[in-house]
Amino acid sequence: MKKALIDILLDPYSTEAEKDDAAIDLGEHFEDEETIAVLLKVSNQDGIGEMVAASCGESLAFIWLRKSEINYNQLLLLKEAALHEALSLIKAHRYDWFAEYERRLFSRREFENNDIQKGQQEG
């Protein structure tokens, strides 16, 4: 079943509705690293529909919540609809994770800004 769902999600000829259903089913039934990697990959694909990206983000959040274990590096990779959906669930169920995400995001932005300022001073 997992392989079939992944195949649908990765197939460029699958419809948006099929991909959306596959993303949701993956999040409900599997929590292994392959599933997480595929959901991350698809959520960030160029041209992926907003509905599918959102379902990928939601499924990732469900997996992390079910496992009671979050990967902040993976969460920081999410964009737009996928990030919004993941954060909505995380904020509702594990506010401590949400607060830690914001702390890490702020630290990363500060680090990037310092690198830019350092580069401007040297250049």
N, CA and C atoms as an extended XYZ file, in Angstrom:
369
Properties=species:S:1:pos:R:3:atomname:S:1:resname:S:1:resid:I:1 pbc="F F F"
N         0.826       -1.202        0.000 N   MET     1
C         0.000        0.000        0.000 CA  MET     1
C         0.866        1.261        0.000 C   MET     1
N         1.923        1.287        0.823 N   LYS     2
C         2.763        2.480        0.897 CA  LYS     2
C         3.396        2.785       -0.452 C   LYS     2
N         3.937        1.762       -1.103 N   LYS     3
C         4.590        1.970       -2.391 CA  LYS     3
C         3.613        2.549       -3.409 C   LYS     3
N         2.400        2.038       -3.425 N   ALA     4
C         1.385        2.542       -4.362 CA  ALA     4
C         1.066        4.012       -4.088 C   ALA     4
N         0.964        4.376       -2.821 N   LEU     5
C         0.681        5.776       -2.462 CA  LEU     5
C         1.833        6.686       -2.858 C   LEU     5
N         3.056        6.235       -2.625 N   ILE     6
C         4.229        7.023       -3.011 CA  ILE     6
C         4.284        7.173       -4.520 C   ILE     6
N         4.003        6.090       -5.233 N   ASP     7
C         3.995        6.148       -6.706 CA  ASP     7
C         2.995        7.177       -7.205 C   ASP     7
N         1.812        7.210       -6.620 N   ILE     8
C         0.794        8.196       -7.011 CA  ILE     8
C         1.297        9.608       -6.743 C   ILE     8
N         1.872        9.800       -5.587 N   LEU     9
C         2.340       11.126       -5.199 CA  LEU     9
C         3.459       11.630       -6.109 C   LEU     9
N         4.313       10.741       -6.564 N   LEU    10
C         5.450       11.126       -7.397 CA  LEU    10
C         5.148       11.111       -8.892 C   LEU    10
N         4.016       10.537       -9.287 N   ASP    11
C         3.667       10.410      -10.700 CA  ASP    11
C         3.199       11.754      -11.259 C   ASP    11
N         3.898       12.277      -12.261 N   PRO    12
C         3.488       13.577      -12.823 CA  PRO    12
C         2.116       13.530      -13.509 C   PRO    12
N         1.627       12.323      -13.800 N   TYR    13
C         0.337       12.190      -14.466 CA  TYR    13
C        -0.822       11.970      -13.501 C   TYR    13
N        -0.542       11.818      -12.226 N   SER    14
C        -1.609       11.709      -11.229 CA  SER    14
C        -2.309       13.055      -11.096 C   SER    14
N        -3.607       13.006      -10.837 N   THR    15
C        -4.355       14.254      -10.662 CA  THR    15
C        -4.040       14.862       -9.293 C   THR    15
N        -4.370       16.117       -9.128 N   GLU    16
C        -4.187       16.787       -7.836 CA  GLU    16
C        -4.977       16.071       -6.748 C   GLU    16
N        -6.186       15.651       -7.070 N   ALA    17
C        -7.027       14.959       -6.086 CA  ALA    17
C        -6.403       13.625       -5.674 C   ALA    17
N        -5.844       12.891       -6.639 N   GLU    18
C        -5.188       11.618       -6.323 CA  GLU    18
C        -3.959       11.845       -5.438 C   GLU    18
N        -3.177       12.863       -5.786 N   LYS    19
C        -1.982       13.170       -4.996 CA  LYS    19
C        -2.363       13.620       -3.590 C   LYS    19
N        -3.404       14.414       -3.487 N   ASP    20
C        -3.868       14.888       -2.189 CA  ASP    20
C        -4.293       13.717       -1.306 C   ASP    20
N        -5.084       12.812       -1.872 N   ASP    21
C        -5.520       11.622       -1.124 CA  ASP    21
C        -4.325       10.769       -0.710 C   ASP    21
N        -3.355       10.619       -1.614 N   ALA    22
C        -2.165        9.808       -1.311 CA  ALA    22
C        -1.366       10.436       -0.165 C   ALA    22
N        -1.208       11.758       -0.184 N   ALA    23
C        -0.465       12.444        0.887 CA  ALA    23
C        -1.163       12.253        2.235 C   ALA    23
N        -2.465       12.375        2.237 N   ILE    24
C        -3.236       12.202        3.476 CA  ILE    24
C        -3.130       10.769        3.980 C   ILE    24
N        -3.292        9.806        3.073 N   ASP    25
C        -3.207        8.393        3.470 CA  ASP    25
C        -1.820        8.036        3.993 C   ASP    25
N        -0.791        8.557        3.380 N   LEU    26
C         0.574        8.298        3.864 CA  LEU    26
C         0.728        8.801        5.300 C   LEU    26
N         0.241       10.017        5.556 N   GLY    27
C         0.349       10.590        6.893 CA  GLY    27
C        -0.460        9.856        7.943 C   GLY    27
N        -1.547        9.253        7.527 N   GLU    28
C        -2.404        8.537        8.475 CA  GLU    28
C        -1.885        7.135        8.802 C   GLU    28
N        -1.162        6.515        7.875 N   HIS    29
C        -0.832        5.102        8.033 CA  HIS    29
C         0.652        4.774        8.172 C   HIS    29
N         1.518        5.729        7.880 N   PHE    30
C         2.960        5.434        7.902 CA  PHE    30
C         3.711        6.552        8.604 C   PHE    30
N         4.866        6.207        9.183 N   GLU    31
C         5.653        7.238        9.871 CA  GLU    31
C         7.153        6.977        9.752 C   GLU    31
N         7.540        6.215        8.765 N   ASP    32
C         8.950        5.882        8.574 CA  ASP    32
C         9.677        7.008        7.819 C   ASP    32
N        10.983        6.909        7.778 N   GLU    33
C        11.804        7.960        7.160 CA  GLU    33
C        11.535        8.112        5.665 C   GLU    33
N        11.266        7.007        4.970 N   GLU    34
C        10.970        7.107        3.536 CA  GLU    34
C         9.715        7.937        3.306 C   GLU    34
N         8.687        7.680        4.097 N   THR    35
C         7.437        8.428        3.973 CA  THR    35
C         7.675        9.909        4.240 C   THR    35
N         8.407       10.205        5.290 N   ILE    36
C         8.706       11.601        5.629 CA  ILE    36
C         9.484       12.266        4.498 C   ILE    36
N        10.482       11.575        3.954 N   ALA    37
C        11.304       12.126        2.873 CA  ALA    37
C        10.462       12.429        1.631 C   ALA    37
N         9.544       11.532        1.292 N   VAL    38
C         8.691       11.741        0.114 CA  VAL    38
C         7.750       12.923        0.340 C   VAL    38
N         7.151       12.999        1.516 N   LEU    39
C         6.254       14.119        1.814 CA  LEU    39
C         7.000       15.452        1.769 C   LEU    39
N         8.219       15.480        2.284 N   LEU    40
C         9.036       16.697        2.211 CA  LEU    40
C         9.344       17.063        0.767 C   LEU    40
N         9.766       16.079        0.015 N   LYS    41
C        10.138       16.309       -1.384 CA  LYS    41
C         8.959       16.869       -2.178 C   LYS    41
N         7.823       16.223       -2.056 N   VAL    42
C         6.652       16.637       -2.823 CA  VAL    42
C         6.167       18.013       -2.369 C   VAL    42
N         6.208       18.279       -1.079 N   SER    43
C         5.718       19.569       -0.585 CA  SER    43
C         6.515       20.740       -1.154 C   SER    43
N         7.773       20.498       -1.515 N   ASN    44
C         8.638       21.565       -2.023 CA  ASN    44
C         8.849       21.523       -3.533 C   ASN    44
N         8.152       20.635       -4.225 N   GLN    45
C         8.316       20.542       -5.678 CA  GLN    45
C         7.779       21.786       -6.362 C   GLN    45
N         8.509       22.245       -7.361 N   ASP    46
C         8.003       23.337       -8.189 CA  ASP    46
C         6.747       22.879       -8.911 C   ASP    46
N         5.759       23.720       -8.948 N   GLY    47
C         4.535       23.427       -9.670 CA  GLY    47
C         3.540       22.544       -8.933 C   GLY    47
N         3.869       22.133       -7.712 N   ILE    48
C         2.925       21.299       -6.961 CA  ILE    48
C         1.764       22.181       -6.521 C   ILE    48
N         0.582       21.646       -6.572 N   GLY    49
C        -0.594       22.417       -6.183 CA  GLY    49
C        -0.595       22.726       -4.695 C   GLY    49
N        -1.224       23.839       -4.361 N   GLU    50
C        -1.285       24.275       -2.964 CA  GLU    50
C        -1.996       23.255       -2.081 C   GLU    50
N        -3.044       22.623       -2.622 N   MET    51
C        -3.794       21.627       -1.853 CA  MET    51
C        -2.894       20.434       -1.500 C   MET    51
N        -2.113       19.963       -2.455 N   VAL    52
C        -1.228       18.819       -2.225 CA  VAL    52
C        -0.117       19.204       -1.251 C   VAL    52
N         0.477       20.378       -1.446 N   ALA    53
C         1.532       20.840       -0.539 CA  ALA    53
C         1.001       20.940        0.887 C   ALA    53
N        -0.206       21.485        1.029 N   ALA    54
C        -0.810       21.618        2.360 CA  ALA    54
C        -1.040       20.242        2.994 C   ALA    54
N        -1.499       19.282        2.217 N   SER    55
C        -1.723       17.929        2.749 CA  SER    55
C        -0.403       17.267        3.140 C   SER    55
N         0.651       17.532        2.395 N   CYS    56
C         1.970       17.000        2.763 CA  CYS    56
C         2.415       17.578        4.107 C   CYS    56
N         2.256       18.884        4.284 N   GLY    57
C         2.625       19.520        5.548 CA  GLY    57
C         1.792       19.007        6.703 C   GLY    57
N         0.498       18.857        6.466 N   GLU    58
C        -0.390       18.337        7.496 CA  GLU    58
C        -0.005       16.901        7.871 C   GLU    58
N         0.298       16.083        6.873 N   SER    59
C         0.689       14.694        7.134 CA  SER    59
C         1.995       14.620        7.914 C   SER    59
N         2.941       15.473        7.574 N   LEU    60
C         4.199       15.503        8.324 CA  LEU    60
C         3.946       15.852        9.784 C   LEU    60
N         3.111       16.844       10.018 N   ALA    61
C         2.801       17.227       11.402 CA  ALA    61
C         2.109       16.085       12.144 C   ALA    61
N         1.170       15.401       11.480 N   PHE    62
C         0.508       14.256       12.116 CA  PHE    62
C         1.514       13.175       12.492 C   PHE    62
N         2.459       12.922       11.600 N   ILE    63
C         3.480       11.906       11.874 CA  ILE    63
C         4.304       12.311       13.090 C   ILE    63
N         4.788       13.544       13.107 N   TRP    64
C         5.602       14.006       14.235 CA  TRP    64
C         4.814       13.958       15.539 C   TRP    64
N         3.564       14.371       15.488 N   LEU    65
C         2.729       14.346       16.698 CA  LEU    65
C         2.482       12.922       17.177 C   LEU    65
N         2.209       12.031       16.254 N   ARG    66
C         1.963       10.636       16.620 CA  ARG    66
C         3.208        9.997       17.226 C   ARG    66
N         4.377       10.335       16.673 N   LYS    67
C         5.632        9.780       17.177 CA  LYS    67
C         6.118       10.517       18.431 C   LYS    67
N         5.504       11.645       18.742 N   SER    68
C         5.951       12.529       19.830 CA  SER    68
C         7.412       12.910       19.636 C   SER    68
N         7.758       13.158       18.389 N   GLU    69
C         9.136       13.498       18.030 CA  GLU    69
C         9.110       14.363       16.774 C   GLU    69
N         9.680       15.553       16.871 N   ILE    70
C         9.696       16.463       15.730 CA  ILE    70
C        11.125       16.635       15.229 C   ILE    70
N        11.248       16.833       13.938 N   ASN    71
C        12.545       17.126       13.331 CA  ASN    71
C        12.499       18.577       12.864 C   ASN    71
N        13.138       19.462       13.624 N   TYR    72
C        13.081       20.888       13.304 CA  TYR    72
C        13.784       21.201       11.991 C   TYR    72
N        14.826       20.460       11.656 N   ASN    73
C        15.506       20.696       10.377 CA  ASN    73
C        14.557       20.440        9.219 C   ASN    73
N        13.748       19.397        9.326 N   GLN    74
C        12.766       19.114        8.285 CA  GLN    74
C        11.661       20.172        8.288 C   GLN    74
N        11.208       20.553        9.460 N   LEU    75
C        10.162       21.575        9.550 CA  LEU    75
C        10.636       22.878        8.914 C   LEU    75
N        11.892       23.233        9.130 N   LEU    76
C        12.438       24.471        8.566 CA  LEU    76
C        12.551       24.418        7.044 C   LEU    76
N        12.472       23.226        6.458 N   LEU    77
C        12.522       23.089        4.998 CA  LEU    77
C        11.175       23.357        4.330 C   LEU    77
N        10.100       23.271        5.095 N   LEU    78
C         8.770       23.456        4.519 CA  LEU    78
C         8.545       24.907        4.108 C   LEU    78
N         7.714       25.079        3.081 N   LYS    79
C         7.400       26.414        2.563 CA  LYS    79
C         5.891       26.580        2.433 C   LYS    79
N         5.461       27.796        2.428 N   GLU    80
C         4.113       28.239        2.112 CA  GLU    80
C         3.016       27.363        2.707 C   GLU    80
N         2.178       26.765        1.854 N   ALA    81
C         0.998       26.027        2.333 CA  ALA    81
C         1.390       24.851        3.225 C   ALA    81
N         2.472       24.152        2.865 N   ALA    82
C         2.911       23.006        3.673 CA  ALA    82
C         3.323       23.467        5.063 C   ALA    82
N         4.064       24.549        5.130 N   LEU    83
C         4.508       25.093        6.412 CA  LEU    83
C         3.315       25.581        7.227 C   LEU    83
N         2.408       26.275        6.589 N   HIS    84
C         1.232       26.801        7.286 CA  HIS    84
C         0.417       25.679        7.925 C   HIS    84
N         0.171       24.619        7.164 N   GLU    85
C        -0.613       23.500        7.697 CA  GLU    85
C         0.116       22.790        8.834 C   GLU    85
N         1.407       22.545        8.647 N   ALA    86
C         2.176       21.869        9.697 CA  ALA    86
C         2.178       22.699       10.976 C   ALA    86
N         2.444       23.995       10.839 N   LEU    87
C         2.503       24.852       12.023 CA  LEU    87
C         1.152       24.990       12.717 C   LEU    87
N         0.075       24.986       11.951 N   SER    88
C        -1.262       25.071       12.554 CA  SER    88
C        -1.514       23.893       13.491 C   SER    88
N        -1.189       22.703       13.022 N   LEU    89
C        -1.380       21.516       13.855 CA  LEU    89
C        -0.430       21.501       15.042 C   LEU    89
N         0.813       21.837       14.786 N   ILE    90
C         1.812       21.838       15.858 CA  ILE    90
C         1.440       22.852       16.936 C   ILE    90
N         1.053       24.029       16.508 N   LYS    91
C         0.687       25.076       17.467 CA  LYS    91
C        -0.516       24.650       18.317 C   LYS    91
N        -1.472       23.953       17.697 N   ALA    92
C        -2.670       23.520       18.415 CA  ALA    92
C        -2.402       22.377       19.393 C   ALA    92
N        -1.452       21.506       19.053 N   HIS    93
C        -1.247       20.305       19.865 CA  HIS    93
C         0.029       20.298       20.695 C   HIS    93
N         1.038       21.016       20.246 N   ARG    94
C         2.322       21.047       20.976 CA  ARG    94
C         2.899       22.460       20.891 C   ARG    94
N         2.341       23.350       21.690 N   TYR    95
C         2.797       24.739       21.620 CA  TYR    95
C         4.277       24.856       21.943 C   TYR    95
N         4.808       23.959       22.769 N   ASP    96
C         6.236       23.998       23.078 CA  ASP    96
C         7.078       23.768       21.821 C   ASP    96
N         6.621       22.900       20.926 N   TRP    97
C         7.329       22.690       19.659 CA  TRP    97
C         7.260       23.944       18.802 C   TRP    97
N         6.082       24.572       18.778 N   PHE    98
C         5.914       25.784       17.991 CA  PHE    98
C         6.852       26.883       18.495 C   PHE    98
N         6.932       27.051       19.803 N   ALA    99
C         7.811       28.064       20.388 CA  ALA    99
C         9.270       27.774       20.057 C   ALA    99
N         9.663       26.516       20.094 N   GLU   100
C        11.036       26.144       19.741 CA  GLU   100
C        11.299       26.390       18.258 C   GLU   100
N        10.333       26.120       17.406 N   TYR   101
C        10.465       26.414       15.976 CA  TYR   101
C        10.717       27.901       15.767 C   TYR   101
N         9.928       28.740       16.423 N   GLU   102
C        10.102       30.187       16.275 CA  GLU   102
C        11.475       30.633       16.775 C   GLU   102
N        11.934       30.057       17.870 N   ARG   103
C        13.255       30.392       18.392 CA  ARG   103
C        14.332       30.025       17.377 C   ARG   103
N        14.235       28.837       16.807 N   ARG   104
C        15.229       28.392       15.819 CA  ARG   104
C        15.179       29.237       14.552 C   ARG   104
N        13.992       29.579       14.122 N   LEU   105
C        13.833       30.408       12.940 CA  LEU   105
C        14.466       31.783       13.169 C   LEU   105
N        14.214       32.361       14.329 N   PHE   106
C        14.783       33.655       14.663 CA  PHE   106
C        16.313       33.575       14.703 C   PHE   106
N        16.843       32.529       15.314 N   SER   107
C        18.300       32.353       15.388 CA  SER   107
C        18.897       32.205       13.998 C   SER   107
N        18.232       31.440       13.147 N   ARG   108
C        18.731       31.243       11.779 CA  ARG   108
C        18.734       32.551       11.004 C   ARG   108
N        17.683       33.341       11.154 N   ARG   109
C        17.621       34.639       10.456 CA  ARG   109
C        18.697       35.585       10.962 C   ARG   109
N        18.920       35.584       12.269 N   GLU   110
C        19.989       36.431       12.819 CA  GLU   110
C        21.342       36.018       12.266 C   GLU   110
N        21.597       34.723       12.190 N   PHE   111
C        22.854       34.204       11.655 CA  PHE   111
C        23.019       34.622       10.197 C   PHE   111
N        21.952       34.491        9.398 N   GLU   112
C        22.009       34.877        7.992 CA  GLU   112
C        22.241       36.375        7.845 C   GLU   112
N        21.585       37.184        8.670 N   ASN   113
C        21.777       38.637        8.612 CA  ASN   113
C        23.197       39.022        8.987 C   ASN   113
N        23.762       38.343        9.978 N   ASN   114
C        25.144       38.623       10.366 CA  ASN   114
C        26.108       38.284        9.242 C   ASN   114
N        25.861       37.187        8.537 N   ASP   115
C        26.701       36.804        7.402 CA  ASP   115
C        26.618       37.849        6.292 C   ASP   115
N        25.425       38.359        6.040 N   ILE   116
C        25.245       39.384        5.001 CA  ILE   116
C        25.986       40.659        5.394 C   ILE   116
N        25.838       41.065        6.641 N   GLN   117
C        26.519       42.274        7.111 CA  GLN   117
C        28.026       42.103        7.058 C   GLN   117
N        28.516       40.943        7.433 N   LYS   118
C        29.950       40.680        7.398 CA  LYS   118
C        30.469       40.733        5.963 C   LYS   118
N        29.697       40.181        5.033 N   GLY   119
C        30.070       40.194        3.623 CA  GLY   119
C        30.093       41.589        3.055 C   GLY   119
N        29.158       42.432        3.469 N   GLN   120
C        29.105       43.813        2.998 CA  GLN   120
C        30.290       44.613        3.537 C   GLN   120
N        30.698       44.351        4.768 N   GLN   121
C        31.829       45.057        5.366 CA  GLN   121
C        33.142       44.662        4.700 C   GLN   121
N        33.237       43.385        4.319 N   GLU   122
C        34.472       42.901        3.689 CA  GLU   122
C        34.552       43.309        2.227 C   GLU   122
N        33.407       43.451        1.580 N   GLY   123
C        33.380       43.684        0.137 CA  GLY   123
C        33.378       45.110       -0.208 C   GLY   123
